[in-house]
């Protein structure tokens, strides 16, 4: 499997001329005038549009958050790299026109095969009332070997370093997979009485204890020994990229696994996309196209981070058992005394089922009852916890109130 990446690249190179041809043909659409709206040309262009769009990309899409309603005003938003580290940036969404200081929030994004832009909706909503930063992870295939390794412990170190950059009095919101390293970071900082320890910690749809309510994702992680994952899923970055020679878990492999779980749904969506384009319903079609533009943007993970996460989080569930260590130091969630805890779960979450995230409450034995809150959101799956109308109208107020109460 070490040469899998090269085979994938060769396949992409082979398809590139056909995709380029489809893109060029689509460029003729605007020059055809009324003829482009005839039934036959519409069907032909719809087919080309679906074909050239059904491809993976390996660069982060734009966040495209240019303005936000904050208070009673529409204010401009610009991105600023607050801290540039080899495997990820601390990205700050700056609002220059806000009069009153707002609570600083670090959004800890997953490193699970997609870019941090997957949390675009989360960030955009938080920006209404907060000064928002996000962990903007880099594609491992673009990180030179000289930058060294990046494993689970490094992920925890990055969170701590980013919180130091935000300074005293900040808050943390973690989504999905990084809830475990985020809690580890807060526990270590609490034990050290670090002044940058966040005032609140919101954990959303994360595998604090996968054994509390195993899903098909957890079953897949436990079907094989960790050696199988290394032998069958790890590949080497081809020579043409900056990270040449680095061993990675490719994003295209992760995406393939995700799609295999819901192949009929994805096939149906692309059939619907074709029909909408063929019928000239571009507004409805753009919604599907925008989703897949993000979904098909994949990020490679370093071998060590992927294998250590599978092993420590999903197979041995070390945090839940009280056996997790970072840099040889035991992680003790009971040391958290002054960081309020909010956990959020989705009723229909088939990735991180109900009970996995709320398990954090039993681990945080040092927190008084009034410092703990849990919100179970009815009618949403995994993505609905942090994106969409129910996130904005029902989940977000819980997050905002927790931050406000601890600010």
Buried (B, 14 or more C-beta within 10 A) or exposed (E): BEEBBBEBBEEBEEEEEEBEEBBEBBEEBEEEEEEBEEEEBBBBBBBBBBBBBEEBEBEBBEBEBEEBEBEEEEBEBEBEEEBEBBBBBBBBBBBEEBEEEBBBBBBBBBBBBBBBBBBBBBBBBBBBBBBBBBBBBBBBBBBEEEBEBBBBBBBBBBBBBBBBBBEEBBBBBBBBBBBBBBBBBBBBBBBEEBEBBBBBBBBBBBBBBBBBBBBEBBEEBBEBEBEEBBEEBBBBBBEEBEBEEBBBBBBBBBBEEBBEEEEEEBEEBBEEBBBBBBBEEEEBBBEBBEEBBBBBBBBBBBBBBBBBBBBBBBBBBBBBEEEBEBEEEEBBBBBBBBBBBBBBBBBBBEBBBBBBBBBBBEBBEBBEEEBBBBBBBEEBBBBBBBBBEBBBEBBBEBBBEBBEBBB
